């Protein structure tokens, strides 16, 4: 409700999709009374129902032409996999003719996972606000981790934990902030923005002992722009032969030094159109991206592959990045750094390691005034 109200106050039309499991379990279904086959049928039908309910709201949103629309889904179509065996989940996908890549990577523009209060704010954990919830604290923490892990690999996943929050309002503000960031809304001082992107250059990785991850092939290229203060970047993200396409635009304001970034999902058929609009003074950026979690932190690891960008000087660069409230230059908490990596140094804010700088064909340094503040491209 808080998230919906915030965007409604900005003039958006907001739809809120109810949690399907709560609806169905409210009809007196009890898991304790179901055998294995009945449990499978329930989870399959829950997924099918969730999918159709969401489609109804998606269709309504598509029919609105005169203003922005936000659809907030309570739960998503990958969540039933956390409550099913691997075999049942694959059977479910076959029965419903659903594709896992589409459910995880293409269906939603953003995943915002609010960590259960049982993990880090146990005194606030209660069963009173949901009649169908029955998990104790330990079970709630386990299911939270399992549910969180099924979304590993989504291009825009934000984990909103209970750290550095004194009350639930702080946590809600974190949620609103990440959605504002995703939609390109400048929230000013209305929301606390504690979490910042940090980035490290890695010297080595123990590939054999890497934990669970999802890997994608990423292609980035920059587009020509008619306006000097606006930059456009196209991305193709591929896994197992399936791709998603995103157009990112950044507008810079010289007076304030601020910028607005928006992202738009585009269709496969538009790829060749954007290739023809490519900025030929810059190379394409090719890399493999591993998305993984370690503890409560979500990481992206970018491994640059051949052909390497011009400014990489022939080095196969490996970057690690995450969003954290731990300030730049401060070590992450003990146990937060994955043991299978070796960090050479932090490079947060160093513009020479941005894709924008690395992609430049010219050997000269990028002018910091280019595009009315190209130094801000350091975070791309």
Secondary structure, 3 states (H helix, E strand, C coil): CHHHHHHHCCCCEEEEECCHHHHHHCCCCCHHHCCHHHHHHHHHHHHHHHHHHHHHHHHHHHCCCCCCEEEEECCCCCHHHHHCCHHHHHHHHHHHCCCHHHHHHHCCCCEEEECCCCCCCHHHCCCCCCCCCCCCHHHHHHHHHHHHHCCCCCCCEEEECCCCCCCHHHHHHHHHHHHHHHHCCCCHHHCCCCCEEEEEEEEEECHHHCCCCEEEEEEEEEECCCCCCEEEEEEEEEECCEEEEEEEEEEECCCCCCEEEEEEEECHHHHHHHHCCECCCECCEEEEEEEEEECCEEEEEEEECCCCCHHHCCCCCEEEEEEECCCCCCCCCCCCCCCCEEEEEECCCCHHHCHHHHCECCCCCCCCCHHHCHHHHHHC
